[in-house]
Amino acid sequence: MKQVSVAHAKANLSALLDEAAAGEEITITRHGKPIARLGGIGPTAKEPWAPLTELRRRLPPWPMPSVDILRDQREDDDARVDRALGDWREAKR
């Protein structure tokens, strides 16, 4: 871990940002005491939805459009929805 003064950080911010992006952790000090930490952003911050995308890829396709499910629920036609969801649950197994 690298330590630099506030004055050095102000004068060399661009270079310090490059180092942080490369994985270096930099502590900024004032009068020898740490006041801030500069570091890169991890790979998970770039793709926060990656785990959900993988999960959706592994699930079987939904049996009918969501609008049809909502319409059937509004019309109290639960039997069709139950059959479709039952088929979908069976496909997951």
C-alpha positions as a Markdown table, in Angstrom:
| # | Residue | x | y | z |
|---|---|---|---|---|
| 1 | Met | 0.0 | 0.0 | 0.0 |
| 2 | Lys | 1.4 | 3.3 | -1.1 |
| 3 | Gln | 1.2 | 6.5 | 1.0 |
| 4 | Val | 1.3 | 10.0 | -0.4 |
| 5 | Ser | 0.7 | 13.5 | 1.0 |
| 6 | Val | -2.2 | 15.7 | 0.0 |
| 7 | Ala | 0.1 | 18.0 | -1.9 |
| 8 | His | 1.6 | 15.1 | -3.9 |
| 9 | Ala | -1.9 | 13.7 | -4.5 |
| 10 | Lys | -3.1 | 17.1 | -5.8 |
| 11 | Ala | -0.1 | 17.4 | -8.1 |
| 12 | Asn | -0.2 | 13.8 | -9.4 |
| 13 | Leu | -3.9 | 12.9 | -9.3 |
| 14 | Ser | -4.1 | 11.6 | -12.8 |
| 15 | Ala | -1.2 | 9.2 | -12.3 |
| 16 | Leu | -2.6 | 8.1 | -8.9 |
| 17 | Leu | -5.9 | 7.4 | -10.5 |
| 18 | Asp | -4.2 | 5.2 | -13.1 |
| 19 | Glu | -2.5 | 3.3 | -10.3 |
| 20 | Ala | -5.7 | 2.8 | -8.4 |
| 21 | Ala | -7.5 | 1.6 | -11.5 |
| 22 | Ala | -4.6 | -1.0 | -11.9 |
| 23 | Gly | -5.4 | -2.3 | -8.4 |
| 24 | Glu | -3.0 | -0.3 | -6.2 |
| 25 | Glu | -4.4 | 1.0 | -3.0 |
| 26 | Ile | -3.2 | 4.5 | -2.1 |
| 27 | Thr | -3.5 | 6.2 | 1.3 |
| 28 | Ile | -3.5 | 10.0 | 1.3 |
| 29 | Thr | -2.0 | 11.6 | 4.4 |
| 30 | Arg | -2.1 | 15.0 | 5.9 |
| 31 | His | 0.8 | 15.8 | 8.3 |
| 32 | Gly | 1.6 | 12.1 | 8.3 |
| 33 | Lys | -1.8 | 11.0 | 9.3 |
| 34 | Pro | -4.1 | 9.0 | 7.0 |
| 35 | Ile | -7.1 | 10.9 | 5.9 |
| 36 | Ala | -8.4 | 9.1 | 2.7 |
| 37 | Arg | -7.9 | 6.0 | 0.7 |
| 38 | Leu | -7.9 | 5.8 | -3.0 |
| 39 | Gly | -8.5 | 2.4 | -4.7 |
| 40 | Gly | -10.0 | 0.9 | -7.9 |
| 41 | Ile | -13.5 | -0.2 | -8.3 |
| 42 | Gly | -13.9 | -4.0 | -8.3 |
| 43 | Pro | -15.2 | -6.0 | -11.3 |
| 44 | Thr | -18.5 | -6.6 | -9.7 |
| 45 | Ala | -19.4 | -2.9 | -9.8 |
| 46 | Lys | -19.1 | -3.0 | -13.6 |
| 47 | Glu | -21.6 | -5.7 | -14.1 |
| 48 | Pro | -24.0 | -5.8 | -11.0 |
| 49 | Trp | -26.6 | -7.8 | -12.9 |
| 50 | Ala | -24.3 | -10.6 | -14.1 |
| 51 | Pro | -25.4 | -13.1 | -11.4 |
| 52 | Leu | -29.1 | -12.4 | -12.2 |
| 53 | Thr | -28.5 | -12.7 | -15.9 |
| 54 | Glu | -26.9 | -16.1 | -15.4 |
| 55 | Leu | -29.8 | -17.3 | -13.2 |
| 56 | Arg | -32.4 | -16.1 | -15.8 |
| 57 | Arg | -30.4 | -18.0 | -18.6 |
| 58 | Arg | -30.7 | -21.2 | -16.6 |
| 59 | Leu | -34.5 | -21.0 | -16.0 |
| 60 | Pro | -36.9 | -22.5 | -18.4 |
| 61 | Pro | -38.9 | -20.0 | -20.5 |
| 62 | Trp | -42.0 | -18.6 | -18.9 |
| 63 | Pro | -45.2 | -20.4 | -20.1 |
| 64 | Met | -47.1 | -17.4 | -21.2 |
| 65 | Pro | -46.7 | -13.6 | -21.4 |
| 66 | Ser | -47.1 | -11.8 | -18.1 |
| 67 | Val | -49.9 | -9.7 | -19.5 |
| 68 | Asp | -52.0 | -12.8 | -20.0 |
| 69 | Ile | -51.3 | -14.0 | -16.4 |
| 70 | Leu | -52.4 | -10.6 | -15.0 |
| 71 | Arg | -55.5 | -10.5 | -17.3 |
| 72 | Asp | -56.5 | -14.0 | -16.1 |
| 73 | Gln | -56.0 | -13.1 | -12.5 |
| 74 | Arg | -58.2 | -10.0 | -12.9 |
| 75 | Glu | -60.9 | -12.1 | -14.5 |
| 76 | Asp | -60.6 | -14.6 | -11.7 |
| 77 | Asp | -59.6 | -17.3 | -14.1 |
| 78 | Asp | -57.1 | -18.9 | -11.8 |
| 79 | Ala | -57.4 | -22.4 | -13.3 |
| 80 | Arg | -55.5 | -21.5 | -16.5 |
| 81 | Val | -52.8 | -19.7 | -14.5 |
| 82 | Asp | -52.5 | -22.6 | -12.1 |
| 83 | Arg | -52.1 | -25.1 | -15.1 |
| 84 | Ala | -49.6 | -22.9 | -16.8 |
| 85 | Leu | -47.5 | -22.4 | -13.6 |
| 86 | Gly | -47.8 | -26.1 | -12.9 |
| 87 | Asp | -46.4 | -26.9 | -16.3 |
| 88 | Trp | -43.7 | -24.3 | -15.8 |
| 89 | Arg | -42.7 | -25.8 | -12.4 |
| 90 | Glu | -42.6 | -29.3 | -14.0 |
| 91 | Ala | -40.3 | -28.0 | -16.7 |
| 92 | Lys | -37.9 | -26.6 | -14.0 |
| 93 | Arg | -37.4 | -30.0 | -12.5 |
